Amino acid sequence: MFEKLKQELAPESPGLRKLCPMCWKVKANGLQSVVDNYEVLQNLWEDSNSATKDTDMRARIKGVDAQMQY
């Protein structure tokens, strides 16, 4: 779902990278990939929230979305 939205909204942005708890260089690259894909991620959360019926998952999606608003 992320890849489909990324191709539609931001095909030039890199994909997401894993965060490494030990290496700051890798962590910085991972966080930058979130920033680079922020619009795509917002759309993903919106689409996922409306697509799922699981109330626990919907609450998690809303929580992540709320945290990313700051």
Secondary structure, 3 states (H helix, E strand, C coil): CHHHHHHHHCCCCCCCCCCCCCCHHHHHHHHHHHHHCHHHHHHHHHHHHHHCCCHHHHHHHHHHHHHHCC
